[in-house]
Amino acid sequence: MAIIFIFLFSLPRKLFTDPYATTLNDSGGNLLGAVIAGDGQWRFPPVDQVPEKLRICVIQFEDRYFYRHPGFNPGALARAAWMNIKAGKIISGGSTITMQVIRIHRKNRPRTYFEKILEIVLSLRLELRSTKEEILSMYISHAPYGSNIVGVSAASWRYFSRGPGDLSWSESALLAVLPNQPGLIFPGRNLELLGKKRDRLLARLLEKGVIDSLTYALSVSEPVPSAPGPLPALAPQLLTRAINEGMTGRQIITTIDHELQNSAAIILERHANGFRSRQVYNAAAIIMQVNTGRVLAYLGNTQPSPGYDGDHGNDVDIVKSPRSTGSILKPLLYAAMADEGILLPGMLVPDIPTVIDGFAPKNFSMTFDGAVQASDVVARSLNVPAVYLLQNFSYEKFHYVLSRLGLTTLNRPPDHYGLSLILGGAETTLWDICGVYASLARELNDYFQLPASAKYNSADIHPPVIYPENETQIPALGDRGSGIINAGPVWMMLDIMT
């Protein structure tokens, strides 16, 4: 009875407790960036499903009877024992994939007959509680692939710059043979020996009818990678943000579109090069999908360019950094006043020299038009008329509207900002302001698309979405059946801005 009890509880519930690298992926699983694990190993989070080519290659090379044995292979063990006896030392272990999982779990302890017996017992226990696919996943997720690369995901990206699911037969075969002797042969050293091991496996696949002769010929002609390459770094600020939000050691799936992210980075860098001559060294951009609020591209900052000396804080995430609102709130003031029926596009607004309690706003042009239409206040971004409008609407009320729309940085009372609120006297983030304008655009789209009985959806007003896992938990900032600002004023605001 005691033996049975020991057997049943001989394995911990979680076999592997080593830290994992933090990986950032786009919506299609493409790697955007990664940060090494806490123990200095490139160990990516475990894979859920083993790609078919890799599965076939690993089983053919490591354990052809994997799906038939209960955790150990008596025939393979007997053959290994005979080889060891003839050699006078341990040269073969006869281990199955399951036994190798146990061996990795036990930190590759010295090879002894007692250790081998223990591996067999623990392998039987592992087979009782896990499926074959789960065991195979454990193996390829924690096998050594040379240097400080652990697991097939990290190896795939370091050696081939793509994920395991996109590997060719040649690449899959190479990764299948690599854990066999990772300390002796790995890309960058003994390339000929590694290539021969790969080619022998490919020849076996040809013999088994897994691949045809053309595929074999093309596969053996592929070069062996000479050394591990760098990992992608397409969204470094977003990766840092995710880590700061507590996502260390995870595979982080985002809403980012890999191709759009790459294209947007090129465009942003092109604009940034023009600004550097004017001593502007930072730029950021996000691209959002209006109907869902998903962020498709996230560029937290530009990268330092050759020829520009000094530290300009290019690692800072400008998307989340509070900056002066400038004139970006003027359209929202117009829409809020129009929503209350106290402003229309053609109404005249004073544009004259003004002093209010010592506050003397000026237009950018340093001129005054006497009176302008309300639509021109937005279209021409006029400061003096905007202050006049805010005084009539009240900065307290506007502060409340902005907070409800999603500006999270208005953390001071309205009196702290006063009338300067409309001229950049407050700060907001690119993240918040894009969320506000996208929310209003979403509300307007829904107004035209939803049936008459459901013209408004309070959940339309919400922050941008960057992690799909949080999409069902979007906090709706609207709390009534109609919008915070109704569709008519939003349409007029858009028309004027256009």
Summary of the structure (lengths in Angstrom):
residues: 498
radius of gyration: 31.3
end to end distance: 80.6
largest distance: 104.8
contacts: 1542
relative contact order: 0.09
helix: 48%
strand: 9%
